[in-house]
Amino acid sequence: MAKQVGQLLIEGCIDGVCFYKLEGSYYARMKSSLTGKRVKNDPAFAGTMKSANLLGRASSLVSPVFQQLSKTERDRDLFRRLTGFVKGLLKEGVPVEKVRVLLADYVESWKKEDRSKK
């Protein structure tokens, strides 16, 4: 990706080049020929779709547990760690009910570890 410099910083696409802002800096890149439809249907992306489905299932399992935590305990990093933990279990073929038990244990051990740091 190329970084935009100068006084004229733009966002949008012109002739196959996309200009965008990311975390306060402006960049340019070539427009991709890849489409969502191709990713979802092309056998070349079967692994990507399998991983995306696992991530969606993991996120659905983590969300209710995460919502039960107090607002001070919740942060994006914790949600990501929990989701990654659950995704790994699902990938190994662990049944959903066992995943729920292991997730609850993981959260309890995290709470104890987090309190001991304070």
C-alpha positions in Angstrom: 0.0 0.0 0.0 1.2 3.5 -0.8 1.0 6.3 1.6 -0.6 9.6 0.4 1.4 12.7 1.0 0.9 16.4 0.3 -1.9 18.8 0.9 -4.6 17.0 -1.2 -5.6 13.8 0.6 -8.5 11.9 -0.9 -10.8 9.0 -0.1 -12.6 6.9 -2.7 -11.8 5.0 -5.9 -10.5 6.4 -9.2 -9.6 4.2 -12.2 -8.9 1.1 -10.2 -7.0 2.8 -7.4 -8.6 3.1 -4.0 -7.7 5.9 -1.7 -8.6 5.6 2.0 -7.9 6.7 5.5 -6.7 4.3 8.1 -5.9 5.2 11.7 -5.3 8.9 10.8 -3.1 8.3 7.8 -4.0 8.2 4.1 -3.2 5.4 1.8 -3.7 4.2 -1.8 -4.0 0.6 -3.2 -5.0 -1.1 -6.4 -8.7 -2.2 -6.4 -9.1 -5.9 -5.9 -10.8 -8.1 -8.4 -11.8 -10.5 -5.6 -15.5 -10.4 -4.7 -17.5 -11.7 -1.7 -19.5 -13.9 -4.1 -16.3 -15.6 -5.3 -15.0 -16.1 -1.8 -18.2 -17.7 -0.7 -18.6 -20.0 -3.8 -15.1 -20.8 -5.2 -13.7 -24.1 -4.0 -10.3 -22.3 -3.7 -11.7 -20.4 -0.7 -13.3 -23.4 1.1 -10.8 -23.3 3.9 -11.4 -19.5 4.3 -15.2 -20.1 4.6 -14.7 -23.0 7.0 -12.6 -20.8 9.2 -15.1 -18.0 9.0 -17.9 -20.3 10.0 -15.9 -21.6 13.0 -15.2 -18.0 14.0 -18.9 -17.1 13.8 -19.9 -20.1 15.9 -17.2 -19.3 18.4 -18.3 -15.7 18.6 -22.0 -16.8 19.2 -20.9 -19.0 22.0 -18.7 -16.4 23.7 -21.1 -13.5 23.4 -23.6 -14.5 26.2 -20.8 -15.3 28.6 -19.0 -12.1 27.8 -22.2 -10.1 28.3 -22.5 -11.5 31.9 -19.2 -9.9 32.9 -19.2 -6.5 34.5 -18.5 -3.5 32.3 -15.2 -3.1 34.0 -14.2 -6.7 33.2 -15.1 -6.5 29.5 -12.6 -5.4 26.9 -12.1 -6.1 23.2 -8.9 -8.1 23.9 -10.7 -10.4 26.3 -13.4 -11.1 23.8 -10.9 -11.9 21.1 -8.9 -14.2 23.4 -12.1 -16.0 24.4 -13.3 -16.3 20.8 -9.9 -17.7 19.7 -9.9 -20.2 22.6 -13.4 -21.4 21.6 -12.6 -21.5 17.9 -9.6 -23.7 18.6 -11.8 -26.1 20.6 -14.4 -26.2 17.9 -11.7 -26.9 15.3 -10.5 -29.9 17.3 -14.1 -31.2 17.3 -14.9 -30.7 20.9 -18.7 -30.9 21.4 -20.6 -27.6 22.0 -21.7 -28.5 25.5 -18.1 -29.3 26.6 -17.0 -26.0 25.0 -19.5 -24.1 27.1 -18.1 -25.8 30.3 -14.5 -25.2 29.3 -15.4 -21.6 28.4 -16.9 -21.0 31.8 -13.8 -22.5 33.5 -11.6 -20.3 31.4 -13.5 -17.2 32.4 -13.4 -18.1 36.1 -9.6 -18.7 36.0 -9.2 -15.4 34.1 -11.2 -13.6 36.8 -9.0 -15.1 39.6 -5.8 -14.3 37.6 -7.0 -10.7 36.9 -7.9 -10.1 40.6 -4.6 -11.3 41.8 -2.8 -8.8 39.5 -4.6 -5.9 41.2 
